[in-house]
Amino acid sequence: MKDFTQGNITKHLLLFAMPMLIGSVFQQFYSLADAIIVGRFVGGGALAAIGIANIAFWFLTSLVIGLTTGSSIVISQLYGGKEIERMKRATATSIVFLLIFSVLISVLGVLLTPAILRLLDVPPDIMAETKLYMQILLGGMIFNTFYNMFTSYLRALGEVKNPLYILIFTCLLNVGLNFIVVVHMGLGVGGAAVTTVMSQGVAMVLSILYIRYKVPLLRIKKLLIDKSLLIAILKNGMPAALQMSLVSISSLTITRLINSFGTAAIAGLTAVQRLDHFAIIPVATLSMALSVFVGQNIGAFKEDRCKQGLKIAMLQSVSLAVFMTIVMMIFSRNLVALFIDSGDIHVTEIITIGQNYLNIMVIFYFLFAIQFTFNGFLRGVGDALNATLISLGSLILRVGSAYFLVHIVSMGPEAIAWSLPFGWLFSCTVGFIYYKKGLWKGKMVT
């Protein structure tokens, strides 16, 4: 376990973020392996299907993941304040609540999948594959929930190195199973979904065993619900859950807009979204590291140390964003081409659409870095509500500008990329003003 309330801040952030960064990269292999293998060996239509299904799946699971984030903030603050018994009670409360909630969402999600896909106006030629992939993922949702939950608990205590080994193993397992099930057995989109769920199940079991035998601080003897701690978790978790839900709703809205351009556009933008997820990993990881760092220090009443952490993380994040912009622009066409077989009838259109979108989007990565750094800081101090409201304004601007560019300006798929900086700039501006005025002070939730 790591105590961030003392010692060199830059060293703490980098050493803590590095294993998380590696872990995040491997975690993306779950969806990346599906996309590349399905796109190259099944076809562009199948790639489009899993792209839509993953966005719809994220919409249904975002509430659960948001509540997991809230739990980790409460645990990190209690750990920073050396309130170990309350921390254990918070952990037990979180486990019981998230178990019930995730099962409910899973069942409802499977039943509502057809209705959701109809609302998204999914093209008829990929409807069946999209439905199959999404329902399989939802059926195994509890594995994904519990793996993320236990990982967030460990991260709240500063423990990231050993869980990384579990993640690497299960990601490689997922890639291997994909080759067997999709390529050699020819089970297509459904097979890709099954291998993802199986790998997440293995990750969950290994995480439970690791905590049971190696992390006594999180070893729970009795499951319970502490009402006061549940309120604290909900107070900090619901804004995070709401923000993630709003992000997913905006993604669904944008997805419906993308679907109007046809299967080739869906496939091209699905490829770019997978690349984007990889590119933003360093910045997102630093944001998570900053949240834990700030959570522990605010719990120890060290506001000045929190502010120093923000400045250092901001410099690191923007530097990483500029680097990723350069790399992505240089190799944009080759990167998009990874996802589609050269013999696909739509290959030229898919690659062109994807490359154009990617080259526009990455120019503004520095704004994304600033936004995420402020977001991580606000969550760490317990000001999750205002972080959510700022994000809401950003999403409204993004969706509104996308529809304006498509329907009023008559722009093509690239309009989706040009809509991004409007929202990011808004979040950066409001986040900066909010921080400088000190409106975040005194927000600790525990």
Secondary structure by P-SEA (a helix, b strand, c coil): ccccccccaaaaaaaaaaaaaaaaaaaacaaaaaaaaaaacccaaaaaaaaaaaaaaaaaaaaaaaaaaaaaaaaaaaaaacaaaaaaaaaaaaaaaaaaaaaaaaaaaaaaaaaaaaaaccccccaaaaaaaaaaaaaaaaaaaaaaaaaaaaaaacccaaaaaaaaaaaaaaaaaaaaccccccccaaaaaaaaaaaaaaaaaaaaaaaacccccccccbbbbcaaaaaaaaaccaaaaaaaaaaaaaaaaaaaaaaaacaaaaaaaaaaaaaaaaaaaaaaaaaaaaaaaaaaaaaaccaaaaaaaaaaaaaaaaaaaaaaaaaaaaaaaaaaaccccccccaaaaaaaaaaaaaaaaacaaaaaaaaaaaaaaaaaacaaaaaaaaaaaaaaaaaaaaaaaaccccccccccccaaaaaaaaaaaaaaaaaaaccccccccc
